[in-house]
């Protein structure tokens, strides 16, 4: 595979913001208010990422996928934010690839890196939240070994409730 996965660095913030914003616009079109997606700003997202990375959160993993020297994907995980989380549970916070990279192995490579890193850090279980109506993402996570665990949560975007479901997977080699 011609995809290289590596740790995200400060110089990647603009490219990661582009991946995230384009990823949201592609993945969530028709699932959340278009007005929200249209107002997302790559510049504002990049500024938030720079500020966040500069703080140095040691328990978070941020990785990028590069193809031909261009950042084409990004993923992030860390300790679970769920109230019912156990100490050995981490959470996949984000996994996005550029639209033209969907179904090319980039997402799978990012997921492999993130789950492997979580296992190496001592986590035994990973969870993630996905929009209930996001069939494409749900299929991807199911192929990666995740399954719904019964938890659901409302997610509000511009006054519209967009339900999310939690998926979980045991982290094993």
C-alpha positions, -999 to 999 in steps of 0.1 A, spaced: 0 0 0 13 34 -9 -1 51 23 22 62 51 7 66 86 27 89 109 22 111 140 5 144 134 28 174 139 20 211 141 28 217 104 -1 193 95 -28 215 111 -39 231 78 -40 198 60 -58 180 88 -84 208 90 -90 205 53 -95 167 57 -118 172 86 -140 199 70 -142 181 37 -148 149 55 -177 163 74 -192 179 43 -190 146 24 -199 122 52 -227 142 68 -244 157 37 -281 150 41 -276 138 77 -272 172 94 -282 208 85 -264 218 53 -262 254 67 -239 241 94 -217 222 70 -215 252 47 -203 275 74 -175 252 86 -141 269 82 -108 252 74 -90 283 88 -108 282 121 -105 245 124 -67 247 117 -63 274 144 -81 252 170 -59 222 160 -27 243 164 -38 256 198 -47 221 209 -15 205 197 6 232 213 -9 223 247 6 188 243 -20 162 254 2 132 262 -26 106 263 -40 115 229 -29 100 196 -32 120 165 -21 104 132 -22 114 96 -22 93 64 0 105 36 -2 95 0 24 109 -24 35 134 3 -1 148 8 -21 144 39 -52 125 28 -66 113 62 -65 119 99 -75 100 130 -75 107 168 -81 87 199 -76 89 236 -92 81 269 -129 77 268 -151 107 277 -181 85 285 -194 86 321 -196 48 322 -161 42 308 -137 19 326 -100 27 330 -90 3 302 -114 20 277 -103 45 251 -124 63 225 -119 69 188 -126 106 186 -123 111 148 -114 93 116 -117 112 83 -103 108 48 -107 129 18 -137 120 -4 -115 107 -32 -97 84 -8 -128 66 5 -126 28 -1 -88 30 -10 -75 15 23 -66 49 39 -93 46 66 -84 10 73 -47 19 77 -56 47 101 -78 24 121 -51 -2 123 -26 23 135 -50 38 161 -61 5 175 -26 -9 176 -14 22 194 -43 20 219 -34 -16 227 3 -7 231 -8 20 256 -26 -6 276 -62 -1 265 -84 -32 262 -115 -17 247 -122 11 222 -155 29 217 -167 55 192 -198 75 185 -213 75 150 -244 91 135 -273 66 136 -281 73 100 -245 72 87 -248 38 71 -214 40 52 -195 48 84 -214 21 104 -204 -5 77 -168 6 79 -167 3 117 -185 -31 116 -159 -44 91 -132 -32 116 -147 -53 144 -169 -28 161 -205 -33 170 -233 -12 186 -232 -16 224 -267 -3 231 -258 33 241 -274 61 222 -271 99 226 -288 129 210 -264 152 192 -277 187 184 -265 207 154 -281 241 147 -312 231 166 -316 198 148 -312 165 168 -290 141 150 -290 108 170 -257 90 176 -250 54 186 -220 40 204 -199 12 189 -174 -8 208 -146 -33 202 -123 -54 223 -87 -46 214 -70 -79 207 -41 -88 184 
